[in-house]
């Protein structure tokens, strides 16, 4: 969560992902290919997070006003399945998390105070984690035998406490912070691969089972092969707040890049934005096969003055971000209610606002008539399953209005006519959500409406009401 590293998100990820998107856009789709044939398997291992998981940071018990009871209560309010990226090492708390059926992800980074274990610069001074300083806490020397012993000892203790997966912050020991002024050469790739592979092997040996390991690395260095997925911050706007850097196509590109590596991207924010912004990015993340962390107890990064380039508010004085349950829980509950059409589904096509899918030539996979002009569509199918429903995630950027969606009938189930059902979240209701969480039955949090459809040549038309901001069309063979 270092400021320079997070600044790279909007640059590096976008560049790499754009290249991949350009490559996929260059290919074409056979005229008779159905969406289940177009969608490709993710290649995920069984231990990976599911696409219907709801994640929330269980950051720390040491903050003013944040108690174990408040964290656990909020996790239930948001219907989470995974507590992630946690620095909590309290056995009773971890047991309470696991008793709720949630996964608990510990953090492998250590607060290193002993300079004898620190990475050294060219002048043999220990390298600190804050800016260009040489004061504790320090960057770690991965080659130091004593550091390795302590690192593994702590990881084993976390496994014994009930940790079921691990997140690693600064997997390169913060090169982008200390390396930008040439304090020393970066740790060689081979050494980073060796360290992380050694650590993972020893930790899993102690656990007696396969665990999952994530990291906040944004690019694709050699050591990324040791990790299963990325979990990191993505900005809405540039560091000076003057330009938007997030949009539907970029979130899609992030997901495509991750799938190319058979990995997942779990996004989180770092800006104090209106709830409407988080609602839109939440919906788009799940619509593109990514996950998004509930912005509750979320890190907040600095905003730079556009002229001086200095922080408007020092990082140390920025509060963490806590979204109210009534502003987001309808969408987290919507995820839980739609596990049957999220898990195992992969992208088949996209269309609408800010999206171009050139693989289909002039035969657009989805078209809209009317509406706000800011509606994006993400078509997802179960790879190779010709009988499974095909789903279309519809996400609005503006105030939603009614529209007609035009679908290429044969792309779904060949010659079969279509039945189209709209799923959308019900407005938030405290009692309704409390009952759903108690019963672990979330289908009562959504509305399902069978839409009237008409046939126009090779297309099926369906009228869709206004959305705010997310709805899912479930397309099946007509009876």
TADA-V444776 format. One record per backbone hydrogen bond with DSSP energy under -1.0 kcal/mol. NH is the residue of the N-H (numbers start at 0). CO is the residue of the C=O. Records with the same first field share a line. If there is no record, write none. Layout:
# TADA-V444776
NH = CO, CO
This chain:
# TADA-V444776
5 = 1
6 = 2
8 = 5
10 = 7
11 = 7
14 = 10
15 = 11
16 = 12
17 = 13
18 = 14
19 = 15
20 = 16
21 = 17
22 = 18
23 = 19
24 = 20
28 = 358
32 = 29
34 = 410
37 = 33
38 = 34
47 = 44
52 = 49
55 = 81
57 = 83
65 = 62
70 = 66
71 = 67
72 = 68
73 = 69
74 = 70
75 = 71
76 = 72
77 = 73
78 = 75
79 = 74
80 = 53
81 = 53
82 = 102
83 = 55
85 = 104
86 = 58
93 = 89
94 = 90
95 = 91
96 = 92
97 = 93
98 = 94
100 = 97
101 = 96
102 = 80
104 = 82
105 = 164
107 = 166
111 = 109
116 = 113
117 = 114
118 = 138
120 = 124
121 = 182
123 = 120
126 = 118
127 = 132
128 = 136
132 = 129
137 = 111
138 = 126
140 = 116
143 = 140
147 = 143
148 = 144
149 = 145
150 = 146
151 = 147
152 = 148
153 = 149
154 = 150
155 = 151
156 = 152
157 = 153
158 = 154
159 = 155
160 = 156
161 = 158
162 = 157
163 = 103
164 = 103
165 = 211
166 = 105
167 = 213
172 = 169
176 = 173
177 = 173
178 = 174
181 = 178
182 = 177
191 = 187
192 = 188
193 = 189
194 = 190
195 = 191
196 = 192
197 = 193
198 = 194
199 = 195
200 = 196
201 = 197
202 = 198
203 = 199
204 = 200
205 = 201
206 = 202
207 = 203
213 = 165
214 = 228
215 = 167
223 = 220
224 = 221
225 = 222
226 = 223
227 = 212
228 = 212
229 = 263
230 = 214
231 = 265
233 = 267
237 = 242
240 = 237
244 = 235
245 = 235
250 = 246
251 = 247
252 = 248
253 = 249
254 = 250
255 = 251
256 = 252
257 = 253
258 = 254
259 = 255
261 = 258
262 = 257
265 = 229
266 = 290
267 = 231
272 = 270
276 = 273
277 = 273
278 = 274
279 = 275
280 = 276
281 = 277
282 = 278
283 = 279
284 = 280
285 = 281
286 = 282
287 = 283
288 = 285
289 = 284
290 = 264
292 = 266
293 = 54
295 = 293
296 = 320
297 = 320
300 = 269
303 = 238
304 = 309
308 = 304
311 = 302
316 = 313
317 = 314
320 = 297
322 = 294
326 = 323
327 = 324
328 = 324
330 = 327
331 = 327
332 = 328
333 = 329
334 = 330
335 = 331
336 = 332
340 = 337
341 = 338
342 = 338
344 = 341
345 = 380
347 = 378
348 = 378
350 = 376
352 = 374
354 = 351
359 = 356
360 = 357
362 = 359
363 = 361
366 = 405
368 = 403
375 = 394
376 = 350
377 = 392
378 = 348
379 = 390
380 = 345
383 = 35
384 = 381
389 = 474
390 = 379
391 = 472
392 = 377
393 = 470
394 = 375
395 = 468
396 = 373
402 = 463
403 = 368
404 = 461
405 = 366
406 = 459
408 = 406, 457
410 = 407
411 = 408
413 = 409
415 = 412
418 = 475
420 = 473
421 = 448
422 = 471
423 = 446
425 = 444
432 = 428
433 = 429
434 = 430
435 = 431
436 = 432
437 = 433
438 = 434
439 = 435
440 = 435
444 = 441
445 = 442
446 = 423
448 = 421
450 = 419
453 = 460
455 = 458
458 = 455
459 = 406
460 = 453
461 = 404
462 = 451
463 = 402
470 = 393
471 = 422
472 = 391
473 = 420
474 = 389
475 = 418
477 = 416
